Every structure is written in C-alpha cells, then in structure tokens.
C-alpha cells in the first residue's frame, strides 16, 4: 500500500500534531476506499511510510477503532472494518433519530441568511457533476440545516456517524447522477418545510431522506 501517496493527498502536517495527522491520513484512505474493508493495517509499514514512530500510529488506530472504522484484533493487529448492509442500516437509523430531533430545535432559530445559504447549496448541488464536490455540498447542507441548534455534543456524534456513512455514500450513492439529483430534490422539500416553520413535516421529510439513501445504495454492500 502506498501510504506516502495517500499522505500527499491529505497534505503536510502543518497545524496538526503527529497523531492527528496520521489519523487523518488513514481516515481519508478508509472513507475514499483506498484502504478497503478487511485490509490489514500494519503499524510497521505505516510508521515507515509516514516517517513517524509507532506511538502516533497506534493511537490513530485506536481513535479509528472508537469510530468503528477499524477493528483491532487481539494478537492479529488492526483491519479496516468491513462494509455491510446491516451496519449501514444501523448507522442511518441513529443518524435519522439524532438529525430529526436536532432539526426541531434549529428550525425556530433559522434566519433568512440560513435559508439563502441552503438554497445556494442546493443550486450548486444540481449543477455539479463532480463526485467529491457533490459529497461536500451535501455534507454542508446538512451541517447548515442543524447549525442553529448549537448542540456541540450532537455535532460530535454526527462527526463519528459521517465518518462511517461516507464510505457507503461515496462508493454507492454519489457516483450515480440520478441519486444526486434525487437528493437535491429532497433537500428542496426539506428547506421548504423549514421556511414554513413546519417542524413535523420537516422532520418527516428529513427522516425519509436519510433512510431512503439506504435503498438507493446498490446491493454490492451486503
């Protein structure tokens, strides 16, 4: 595995501690599929390629294990956690539950500026054909949607959730133009309900939007 190339795609260590940088390199590889499910992550190999000691590598792997992206086996080292349909459903159910409740707090606090930003994100989402940009726009939409709730603990949980679901969405959702356009249409419906301050409708639409993605991810995720 060319960890040096993966590190180059992430950038240098400026602004990060060594452990945080190693974590970001490995997390990026897992999310984008460069480090596929089931792959063994050898500390010696990673340390040598990234020119760091074993300690930051070991701590980065533990951080990834806490996020369920890596599985550490007794006496067998670490492997990238396998993708599975069951895991996807579990993750999405938790995401839907947290997101809809946070949205109910955010809606009464939303401003015209928030609505304008959400509209702009949807417009950009409709125009782009780039997979990475589409993913980033989608993430930003959901971030802005819930920002007014100002719930730092929920934000922390959502970061862990997105670290897991991005692996599924990037490989099986954003690659399909029809799925991207369908997502933009659903975003418009959610935004319209938010503008009306119709909390129950917005929560229902958001729940359907999140769980509907499970159906549209192809069956190669078993």
Secondary structure, DSSP 8 states (H G I E B T S, - for coil): --HHHHHHHH--STTS-HHHHHHHHHHHHHHTTSS-TT-EE-HHHHHHHHT--HHHHHHHHHHHHHTTSEEEETTTEEEE----HHHHHHHHHHHHHHHHHHHHHHGGG--HHHHHHHHHHHHHHHH---HHHHHHHHHHHHHHHHHTT--HHHHHHHHHHHHHHHHHHHHHTTT-HHHHHHHHHHHHHHHHHHHTT-HHHHHHHHHHHHHHHHHHS-TT--
